[in-house]
Amino acid sequence: MIKIIMYILTITSICKICVNSQIESEENCETLQSEIHIAKDEKDETGGLIRTCSTDILVTKCEGSCNSQVQPSVKTSTGFLKECFCCRESYLKERLILLDHCYDVDGVRLEGEILGTMEIKLREPAECKCTKCGVDECQITRVIHVLQYPGCVPKPIPSFACTGRCSSYVQVSGSKIWQMERSCMCCQESGEREASVSLFCPKAKPGERKFRKVATKAPIECMCRPCTGVEEYSIVPQEIAGFSEEGPLTTSAHFRRSSGLQ
């Protein structure tokens, strides 16, 4: 009888160890290395290609599995309590990358420190861990906006954009159980800035100006806001008198706060 009890206790202990190690092995969010190919074009003010630089580098990535669960609950209106975790970064770190394979428009390899290399900034994930899914991540990002107008040469300018993700849900209403409560949040601008840019128009009709001034907008800050019919901030041409071509553009000098900012 004693041997049987000892055998049962031993089996039970082994099973507990197996279960615990299985649960721990299910969550293995890691920061790993991954090789990618990076290529970047350099263009002039008229949008013409000057050179293309590239290289193969190792960057970090978040990869693994995280524990999630759904269980009955009397506290939630849906009747279920959901906990979802994703393998993702704690923050993004910035590093300088040297692209050392540069070629001109004809595919000829460029040499030297000035034309033969290009230095760019890259952001990659750091300190990967299992984080609760659905956390709002709406931030302003630097982008290149290519302004275009029929008959004019496209012109790339530094600009800003809102990128990220926001939480949304649909659930049974607590006060009116025959209805649904919906909440949809989108990553949108919070305030805007305006810019006026000149485009060279070589195909202008006789009597028309060779330069056309266009207006564009960009966000000042970004945040998760209720989803609505977001306006299309397309380029709005505006003719002006006595126009002369402007010099090189910079983001800080080019944009100004909109007069209609709330």
C-alpha positions in Angstrom: 0.0 0.0 0.0 2.8 2.4 0.9 4.6 1.6 -2.5 1.4 2.4 -4.4 1.0 5.8 -2.6 4.6 6.6 -3.3 4.2 5.7 -7.0 1.1 7.9 -7.3 2.9 10.9 -5.6 5.9 10.4 -7.9 3.7 10.3 -11.1 1.8 13.4 -9.8 5.0 15.3 -9.3 6.3 14.4 -12.7 3.0 15.5 -14.3 3.1 18.9 -12.6 6.7 19.4 -13.8 5.6 18.5 -17.4 2.6 20.9 -17.3 4.6 23.8 -15.9 7.4 23.4 -18.4 4.9 23.1 -21.2 3.2 26.4 -20.1 6.6 28.1 -19.8 7.7 26.9 -23.2 4.5 28.2 -24.9 5.6 31.8 -24.2 9.0 32.4 -25.9 9.0 36.0 -27.3 12.6 36.6 -28.4 14.7 39.3 -30.0 16.3 37.6 -33.0 18.6 38.6 -35.9 17.3 38.7 -39.5 19.2 39.6 -42.7 17.5 42.0 -45.0 18.3 43.9 -48.2 18.0 47.7 -48.0 18.0 50.0 -51.1 17.4 53.7 -51.2 17.2 56.1 -54.2 18.6 59.6 -54.2 16.7 62.1 -56.4 17.2 65.7 -57.4 14.7 68.5 -56.9 12.8 67.7 -60.1 12.4 64.0 -59.1 15.1 62.7 -61.4 17.2 59.7 -60.2 20.7 60.5 -59.2 21.9 57.2 -57.7 20.7 54.1 -56.0 22.5 52.6 -53.0 22.0 49.3 -51.2 23.5 46.8 -48.8 22.6 43.6 -46.9 22.5 44.0 -43.1 21.4 42.2 -40.0 18.5 43.8 -38.1 16.6 42.7 -35.0 13.1 41.4 -35.0 10.6 40.1 -32.5 9.5 36.6 -33.0 7.8 33.9 -30.8 4.6 32.9 -29.2 2.6 34.4 -26.3 -0.1 33.0 -24.0 -3.7 34.2 -24.6 -7.0 33.1 -23.2 -10.7 33.6 -23.2 -12.9 32.7 -20.3 -16.5 33.2 -19.1 -17.1 36.4 -17.1 -20.2 37.9 -15.5 -18.5 41.4 -15.3 -18.3 42.0 -19.1 -21.3 42.7 -21.3 -20.2 40.1 -23.8 -20.1 37.4 -21.2 -16.4 36.6 -22.0 -13.1 38.0 -20.6 -10.4 38.0 -23.3 -6.7 38.4 -22.7 -4.6 38.5 -25.8 -0.8 39.0 -25.8 1.5 39.6 -28.8 5.3 39.3 -29.2 6.4 42.8 -29.9 9.1 45.4 -29.1 9.2 47.5 -25.9 10.6 50.4 -28.0 12.4 51.2 -31.3 16.1 52.0 -31.3 17.7 54.1 -34.0 21.0 53.2 -35.7 23.0 54.5 -38.6 23.4 52.3 -41.6 26.0 52.7 -44.3 24.9 51.7 -47.8 28.1 50.8 -49.7 26.9 49.6 -53.1 25.9 52.7 -55.1 25.1 52.9 -58.8 24.2 55.7 -61.1 21.2 55.8 -63.5 23.1 53.8 -66.1 24.0 51.0 -63.6 27.6 52.0 -63.2 29.2 51.4 -59.8 30.1 54.6 -58.0 33.3 54.8 -56.0 34.6 57.2 -53.3 33.3 58.2 -49.9 30.9 60.9 -51.3 29.1 59.1 -54.1 30.1 55.5 -53.4 28.4 55.4 -50.0 25.2 56.7 -48.4 24.4 56.9 -44.7 20.8 56.4 -43.6 18.9 56.1 -40.3 17.0 52.9 -39.4 14.8 52.0 -36.5 14.6 48.5 -35.3 12.8 46.7 -32.4 14.5 46.3 -29.0 13.7 44.3 -25.8 11.0 42.1 -27.3 8.4 40.7 -24.8 4.8 39.6 -24.7 2.6 42.7 -24.6 -1.1 43.0 -24.3 -2.7 43.3 -27.8 -4.7 46.3 -28.7 -2.6 49.0 -27.2 -2.9 52.3 -29.0 0.1 53.2 -31.1 -0.5 56.4 -33.1 2.6 58.5 -33.9 3.8 61.1 -36.3 6.3 59.8 -38.9 8.6 61.6 -41.3 7.8 60.8 -45.0 8.6 62.1 -48.5 5.6 63.5 -50.2 5.8 63.7 -54.0 3.8 66.7 -55.3 2.3 66.2 -58.8 0.2 68.2 -61.2 -0.6 67.6 -64.9 2.1 69.1 -67.1 4.5 69.8 -64.2 7.6 68.0 -63.0 6.9 66.0 -59.8 8.7 67.4 -56.8 9.5 65.4 -53.6 9.4 67.3 -50.3 9.9 66.3 -46.6 6.5 65.9 -44.9 4.8 64.1 -42.1 2.1 61.4 -41.8 0.1 59.7 -39.0 0.8 56.0 -38.7 -0.1 53.4 -36.1 -3.0 51.4 -34.8 -5.9 52.2 -32.4 -8.3 50.1 -30.3 -11.8 49.4 -31.5 -14.6 47.2 -30.3 -18.2 46.2 -30.7 -20.3 44.7 -27.8 -23.8 44.3 -26.5 -25.1 47.5 -24.9 -25.3 47.3 -21.1 -28.4 49.5 -21.0 -30.2 48.3 -24.2 -29.3 44.7 -24.7 -31.1 44.6 -28.1 -28.5 47.1 -29.4 -24.8 47.1 -30.1 -22.2 49.6 -28.8 -19.5 50.4 -31.3 -16.3 52.2 -30.7 -13.9 52.8 -33.6 -10.7 54.8 -33.2 -8.4 55.8 -36.0 -4.9 57.2 -36.0 -5.5 60.8 -37.2 -4.0 64.2 -37.2 -4.3 66.6 -34.2 -3.7 70.0 -35.8 -2.3 70.6 -39.2 0.4 72.7 -40.9 0.4 74.1 -44.4 3.0 74.5 -47.1 3.2 76.2 -50.5 5.5 74.6 -53.1 6.4 75.7 -56.6 6.4 73.2 -59.5 8.1 73.6 -62.8 5.6 73.1 -65.7 7.5 72.8 -69.0 4.3 71.6 -70.8 2.3 74.7 -69.9 0.1 76.0 -72.6 1.0 79.2 -74.4 0.2 82.2 -72.2 0.3 80.1 -69.0 3.1 80.4 -66.4 5.9 77.9 -66.4 5.7 77.7 -62.6 2.6 76.7 -60.6 2.3 77.1 -56.8 0.5 74.3 -55.0 -0.6 74.0 -51.4 -0.3 70.9 -49.3 -1.0 70.0 -45.6 0.6 67.8 -43.0 -0.2 66.9 -39.4 1.4 68.6 -36.5 0.6 65.8 -34.0 -1.2 62.4 -34.2 -3.5 60.7 -31.8 -6.3 58.0 -31.7 -9.6 59.8 -32.5 -13.1 58.6 -33.4 -13.2 57.4 -37.0 -15.0 59.9 -39.3 -15.0 60.8 -42.9 -11.4 62.0 -43.0 -10.8 64.7 -45.6 -8.6 63.9 -48.5 -5.8 66.4 -48.1 -4.9 66.4 -51.8 -2.9 69.1 -53.5 -4.9 72.2 -54.2 -3.4 74.3 -57.0 -3.3 78.1 -56.3 -2.3 80.6 -59.0 -0.4 83.5 -57.7 1.0 86.6 -59.4 4.7 87.5 -59.6 5.9 84.1 -58.7 9.6 83.2 -58.7 11.2 79.8 -58.1 12.0 79.0 -54.5 15.2 77.5 -53.3 15.7 74.0 -51.6 13.0 73.1 -49.2 13.3 72.0 -45.6 10.6 70.6 -43.5 10.9 73.1 -40.6 11.1 76.2 -42.9 8.5 75.0 -45.4 5.5 74.2 -43.2 3.6 76.7 -41.0 0.7 76.2 -38.6 -2.7 76.4 -40.3 -4.8 79.4 -39.4 -7.8 77.1 -38.8 -6.0 75.1 -36.1 -8.3 74.2 -33.2 
